[in-house]
Amino acid sequence: MKHLTIVVPDGQNNLSSIVGAYKIFTRANQYRVNSGKEELFKIQLAGISKEVDLYEGLFTVKPHINITELDKTDLIIIPSLNHNYQDAVRGNELMIAWIANQYRAGAEVASICTGAFLLASTGLLDGKNCSTHWAAADNFRMMFPKVILHADQLITDENGIYTNGGAYSFLNLMVYLVEKYYDRQTAIFCSKVFQIEIDRQSQSAFTIFTGQKRHDDEMIRKAQDYIESKIDEKISVEHLSSLFSIGRRNFDRRFIKATGNTPVEYTQRVKIESAKKTFETSQKTISEVMYAVGYSDQKAFREVFRKITGLSPLEYRQKYNKESLN
């Protein structure tokens, strides 16, 4: 029998991801037993404290075992964290070292949402692909510049390390892992029992783009403000760089360093975010919205919109505008 460890970090847990992971794998085990086979996993919660209080003591988690008593495990699941990521890292150094040692000994590791901060602190994600909640992406990039972050992706899978996007999308990762470790039929069963959409790949449609402005480059911040004030206009990078009296190549380099996006990507995301809000709240036609955000070519607008959101403009409006259903 394999061993599954759901770690319970001190002080920074999100209860739903601990309980959700435990319930889904317990049900997968049960389905396997009902099919005439043995349970695949022994499932244990492991921590560095005998009990961990959550939500100001409203809930308490009592891990089955201390991680120091676990010599070997096969799969580690790291739950999502609350928002004090640096405190979480400082308060769980023993657990971080244990996770790294277990991976080097052959265990696989999966992080849920902002649990990626704990996983990245091990150094195991350096040079590897990773996802996390889109709202935490800027903080993550600042803390872990060596990690290749894909904030649009729902799940990453690389060398026995799995990460996923935000909040309750962790349920999709759990079903993904059930298929990896059990089989497709068990994954389908769990997706039906827990009513989780199987094979979902992107969290793009849920992203709210706010623009990374937590940097010290005043010129780039002014360029961002300029882009955001000219949503209805076409803006070339050449115009931007000349506006701030800087060469195109140097402007690109500084913009990427400060924001994580090229100037073109940033401009596209600002325009598409504005278009999304209009689709959510009005009955304007696709052409009207397109012109309002500075596009004149409907094919180009559709392609950029789909690239950023994973949906066509029509699909997005039908999904998020209640009036469009009437």
C-alpha positions as CSV (number, residue, x, y, z in Angstrom):
1,M,0.0,0.0,0.0
2,K,1.2,3.5,-0.9
3,H,1.3,6.4,1.6
4,L,-0.4,9.7,1.1
5,T,0.5,12.6,3.3
6,I,-1.6,15.8,3.5
7,V,0.6,18.2,5.4
8,V,-0.9,20.7,7.9
9,P,1.4,23.7,8.1
10,D,1.5,25.7,11.3
11,G,-0.6,28.9,11.4
12,Q,-1.5,29.4,7.7
13,N,-3.9,26.8,6.6
14,N,-7.0,26.8,4.5
15,L,-9.3,24.2,5.9
16,S,-11.3,23.5,2.7
17,S,-8.3,22.2,0.8
18,I,-7.3,19.8,3.6
19,V,-10.8,18.4,4.0
20,G,-11.4,18.3,0.3
21,A,-8.2,16.4,-0.5
22,Y,-8.9,14.0,2.4
23,K,-12.5,13.3,1.3
24,I,-11.7,12.8,-2.4
25,F,-8.9,10.3,-1.8
26,T,-10.9,8.5,0.9
27,R,-13.7,8.1,-1.6
28,A,-11.3,6.9,-4.3
29,N,-10.0,4.3,-1.9
30,Q,-13.6,3.2,-1.1
31,Y,-14.5,2.9,-4.8
32,R,-11.4,0.7,-5.3
33,V,-12.4,-1.5,-2.4
34,N,-16.0,-1.8,-3.8
35,S,-14.4,-2.9,-7.1
36,G,-12.8,-5.9,-5.3
37,K,-9.3,-4.4,-4.9
38,E,-7.3,-3.2,-1.9
39,E,-7.1,0.4,-0.9
40,L,-4.3,2.2,-2.8
41,F,-3.3,4.7,-0.2
42,K,-3.0,5.0,3.5
43,I,-4.0,8.6,4.0
44,Q,-2.6,10.6,6.9
45,L,-2.6,14.3,7.9
46,A,0.9,15.2,9.2
47,G,2.1,18.3,10.9
48,I,4.7,19.7,13.2
49,S,2.2,20.5,16.0
50,K,-0.3,18.3,17.7
51,E,-3.1,20.6,16.7
52,V,-3.4,23.6,14.5
53,D,-6.1,26.3,15.0
54,L,-7.7,27.9,12.0
55,Y,-9.9,30.9,11.5
56,E,-9.1,32.4,15.0
57,G,-9.8,29.1,16.7
58,L,-13.1,28.4,15.1
59,F,-11.8,25.1,13.8
60,T,-8.9,22.9,14.9
61,V,-7.0,20.3,12.9
62,K,-5.3,17.4,14.7
63,P,-2.8,15.7,12.4
64,H,-2.6,11.9,12.7
65,I,1.2,12.1,12.9
66,N,4.2,14.4,13.3
67,I,6.2,14.6,10.1
68,T,9.4,13.6,12.1
69,E,7.8,10.2,12.6
70,L,7.2,9.7,8.9
71,D,10.3,8.2,7.3
72,K,8.8,7.6,3.9
73,T,5.8,8.7,1.9
74,D,4.8,8.4,-1.8
75,L,2.6,11.5,-2.3
76,I,2.6,14.8,-0.4
77,I,-0.3,17.3,-0.7
78,I,0.4,20.8,0.4
79,P,-2.8,22.8,1.2
80,S,-3.4,26.4,0.3
81,L,-2.2,29.1,2.7
82,N,-3.8,32.2,4.0
83,H,-2.2,35.4,2.8
84,N,0.8,36.0,5.1
85,Y,3.1,34.0,2.8
86,Q,6.4,35.1,4.4
87,D,5.1,34.2,7.9
88,A,4.1,30.8,6.6
89,V,7.5,30.1,5.2
90,R,9.3,31.3,8.4
91,G,6.9,29.3,10.6
92,N,7.3,26.0,8.7
93,E,11.0,25.6,8.0
94,L,11.1,22.1,9.4
95,M,8.2,21.0,7.2
96,I,9.8,22.7,4.1
97,A,13.0,20.7,4.7
98,W,11.1,17.5,5.2
99,I,9.2,18.0,1.9
100,A,12.4,18.5,0.0
101,N,14.0,15.4,1.6
102,Q,11.0,13.3,0.8
103,Y,11.0,14.4,-2.8
104,R,14.7,13.5,-3.2
105,A,13.9,10.1,-1.7
106,G,11.3,9.5,-4.4
107,A,8.0,11.1,-3.2
108,E,5.9,13.2,-5.5
109,V,4.6,16.5,-4.3
110,A,1.4,18.5,-5.1
111,S,0.7,22.0,-4.0
112,I,-2.8,23.5,-3.8
113,C,-3.3,27.2,-4.8
114,T,-1.0,29.3,-2.6
115,G,0.6,26.2,-1.1
116,A,2.9,26.8,-4.0
117,F,4.7,29.4,-1.8
118,L,5.6,26.6,0.7
119,L,6.6,24.3,-2.2
120,A,8.7,27.0,-3.9
121,S,10.5,27.6,-0.6
122,T,12.0,24.1,-0.8
123,G,13.9,25.1,-4.0
124,L,12.3,22.2,-5.8
125,L,10.5,24.5,-8.2
126,D,13.5,26.5,-9.3
127,G,13.6,26.4,-13.1
128,K,10.3,24.5,-13.2
129,N,6.8,25.4,-14.2
130,C,4.3,26.3,-11.6
131,S,0.8,27.7,-11.1
132,T,-0.9,29.4,-8.2
133,H,-3.9,31.7,-7.5
134,W,-3.9,34.5,-10.1
135,A,-4.3,37.1,-7.3
136,A,-1.1,35.9,-5.7
137,A,1.0,35.8,-8.9
138,D,2.7,39.2,-8.3
139,N,3.8,38.3,-4.8
140,F,5.0,34.9,-6.0
141,R,7.1,36.3,-8.8
142,M,8.8,38.7,-6.4
143,M,9.5,36.0,-3.8
144,F,10.6,33.3,-6.3
145,P,12.1,34.8,-9.4
146,K,13.7,31.5,-10.4
147,V,10.3,29.7,-10.8
148,I,8.5,29.8,-14.1
149,L,5.1,30.9,-13.2
150,H,2.1,30.2,-15.4
151,A,-0.8,32.0,-13.6
152,D,-3.3,31.1,-16.4
153,Q,-2.7,27.4,-16.1
154,L,-5.0,25.3,-13.9
155,I,-2.5,22.4,-13.4
156,T,1.2,21.9,-14.0
157,D,2.8,18.5,-14.0
158,E,6.6,18.2,-14.1
159,N,9.0,15.6,-12.7
160,G,6.7,14.4,-10.0
161,I,5.7,17.9,-8.9
162,Y,2.1,19.1,-9.4
163,T,0.8,22.6,-8.8
164,N,-2.6,24.2,-9.4
165,G,-4.4,27.5,-9.7
166,G,-6.6,29.3,-7.2
167,A,-9.2,28.5,-4.6
168,Y,-11.6,25.6,-5.3
169,S,-9.8,24.7,-8.5
170,F,-7.8,22.4,-6.2
171,L,-10.7,19.9,-6.7
172,N,-9.7,19.6,-10.4
173,L,-6.1,18.8,-9.3
174,M,-7.4,16.1,-6.9
175,V,-9.4,14.4,-9.7
176,Y,-6.3,14.7,-11.9
177,L,-4.2,13.0,-9.3
178,V,-6.8,10.3,-8.7
179,E,-6.6,9.5,-12.4
180,K,-2.8,9.5,-12.2
181,Y,-2.6,7.1,-9.3
182,Y,-5.8,5.0,-9.6
183,D,-7.3,5.0,-13.1
184,R,-9.6,7.0,-15.4
185,Q,-12.8,5.2,-14.2
186,T,-12.1,6.1,-10.6
187,A,-11.5,9.7,-11.6
188,I,-14.8,9.8,-13.5
189,F,-16.5,8.4,-10.4
190,C,-15.0,11.0,-8.1
191,S,-15.9,13.8,-10.6
192,K,-19.5,12.7,-10.6
193,V,-19.8,12.1,-6.9
194,F,-18.3,15.5,-6.0
195,Q,-19.6,17.2,-9.1
196,I,-16.3,18.4,-10.3
197,E,-15.7,19.2,-14.0
198,I,-13.2,16.7,-15.3
199,D,-10.3,17.6,-17.6
200,R,-10.5,21.4,-17.0
201,Q,-7.2,22.9,-18.0
202,S,-7.3,26.7,-17.5
203,Q,-8.2,29.3,-14.9
204,S,-7.9,32.1,-17.4
205,A,-11.6,32.9,-17.5
206,F,-11.5,33.6,-13.7
207,T,-8.5,36.0,-13.8
208,I,-9.0,39.6,-12.9
209,F,-6.1,41.6,-14.4
210,T,-5.0,44.4,-12.2
211,G,-1.5,45.1,-13.4
212,Q,1.7,44.6,-11.4
213,K,2.6,47.9,-9.9
214,R,4.5,46.8,-6.9
215,H,7.9,47.9,-8.4
216,D,10.2,50.9,-8.1
217,D,10.4,51.9,-11.8
218,E,8.5,55.2,-11.9
219,M,8.8,55.6,-15.6
220,I,7.2,52.2,-16.2
221,R,4.5,53.0,-13.7
222,K,3.7,56.1,-15.7
223,A,3.6,54.0,-18.9
224,Q,1.2,51.7,-17.3
225,D,-1.0,54.6,-16.2
226,Y,-0.9,55.9,-19.8
227,I,-1.9,52.6,-21.3
228,E,-4.8,52.3,-18.8
229,S,-6.0,55.8,-19.7
230,K,-6.1,55.1,-23.4
231,I,-8.1,51.9,-23.5
232,D,-10.0,53.1,-26.6
233,E,-6.9,53.9,-28.6
234,K,-4.4,51.8,-30.5
235,I,-1.0,52.3,-28.8
236,S,2.2,51.2,-30.4
237,V,5.3,50.3,-28.3
238,E,7.3,52.7,-30.5
239,H,4.9,55.5,-29.4
240,L,5.3,54.6,-25.8
241,S,9.1,54.4,-25.8
242,S,9.3,57.7,-27.6
243,L,6.8,59.3,-25.2
244,F,9.2,58.5,-22.4
245,S,12.4,59.2,-24.4
246,I,13.9,55.8,-24.2
247,G,15.0,53.2,-26.8
248,R,12.5,50.5,-27.7
249,R,14.7,47.6,-26.6
250,N,15.5,49.2,-23.2
251,F,11.9,50.1,-22.7
252,D,10.8,46.5,-23.4
253,R,13.4,45.2,-21.0
254,R,12.4,47.5,-18.2
255,F,8.7,46.9,-18.7
256,I,9.1,43.1,-18.5
257,K,11.3,43.3,-15.5
258,A,8.8,45.6,-13.7
259,T,5.5,44.0,-14.7
260,G,6.2,40.5,-15.8
261,N,4.5,41.3,-19.2
262,T,5.8,42.8,-22.4
263,P,4.3,46.2,-23.3
264,V,2.1,44.5,-25.9
265,E,0.9,41.8,-23.5
266,Y,0.1,44.4,-20.9
267,T,-1.8,46.6,-23.3
268,Q,-3.8,43.5,-24.5
269,R,-4.6,42.5,-21.0
270,V,-5.8,45.9,-20.0
271,K,-8.1,46.2,-23.0
272,I,-9.5,42.6,-22.6
273,E,-10.1,43.2,-18.9
274,S,-12.1,46.3,-19.8
275,A,-14.0,44.3,-22.5
276,K,-14.8,41.5,-20.0
277,K,-16.3,44.0,-17.5
278,T,-18.5,45.4,-20.3
279,F,-19.7,42.0,-21.4
280,E,-20.5,41.2,-17.8
281,T,-22.6,44.3,-17.1
282,S,-24.1,45.5,-20.4
283,Q,-25.9,44.4,-23.5
284,K,-23.5,46.0,-25.9
285,T,-22.7,44.0,-29.1
286,I,-19.3,42.4,-29.6
287,S,-18.5,45.0,-32.2
288,E,-19.4,47.9,-29.9
289,V,-17.2,46.5,-27.1
290,M,-14.4,45.8,-29.6
291,Y,-14.3,49.4,-30.8
292,A,-14.5,50.7,-27.3
293,V,-11.3,49.0,-26.4
294,G,-9.4,50.1,-29.5
295,Y,-9.8,47.1,-31.9
296,S,-11.1,47.5,-35.4
297,D,-10.5,43.9,-36.6
298,Q,-13.0,41.5,-35.1
299,K,-10.9,38.4,-35.9
300,A,-7.9,39.9,-34.1
301,F,-10.1,40.9,-31.2
302,R,-11.5,37.3,-30.9
303,E,-8.1,35.8,-31.1
304,V,-6.6,38.0,-28.3
305,F,-9.7,37.6,-26.2
306,R,-9.6,33.8,-26.4
307,K,-5.8,33.7,-25.8
308,I,-6.3,35.7,-22.5
309,T,-9.6,34.2,-21.2
310,G,-9.8,30.8,-22.8
311,L,-13.2,31.8,-24.2
312,S,-14.6,33.6,-27.2
313,P,-16.3,37.0,-26.5
314,L,-19.7,35.4,-27.1
315,E,-19.0,32.5,-24.8
316,Y,-17.7,34.8,-22.1
317,R,-20.8,37.0,-22.3
318,Q,-23.1,34.0,-22.2
319,K,-21.2,32.6,-19.1
320,Y,-21.1,35.8,-17.0
321,N,-23.9,38.0,-18.1
322,K,-27.2,36.9,-16.6
323,E,-29.3,39.0,-19.0
324,S,-27.8,37.2,-22.0
325,L,-29.5,34.0,-20.9
326,N,-33.0,35.6,-21.2
